[in-house]
Amino acid sequence: MPIFGAWQFSDLIVSGPDPFGSNALANADAVGATSFTIDASAAVQMIDLTDDDTNLEDADGSQELSLPTTFDGIAWGAGAAGDVEIEYSYVTRPA
């Protein structure tokens, strides 16, 4: 059972072009021009998953929440295989 920490989008303070474009092309203008910080009052949320392999991947229909969780006011129940997908991957550098 993989366990990882995550922050909500509302916990991020973004400066510059939107790095979270939700299309296949993303937002090339954001590369090197955008910074984001995690709000000092934000708390990391631990997410507990079940998966049929050792990889946490996008479009993997076997990944599901082991426990219910709420992100940005949206409640997600346990179960329902395929509900957890990794939509973004970033290289972060300290400022």
Beta strands, then each sheet from edge to edge (+ up, - down):
strand 1: 3-6
strand 2: 12-15
strand 3: 35-38
strand 4: 45-50
strand 5: 64-65
strand 6: 69-71
strand 7: 74-76
sheet 1: 1+ 4- 5+
sheet 2: 2+ 3-
sheet 3: 6+ 7-
end
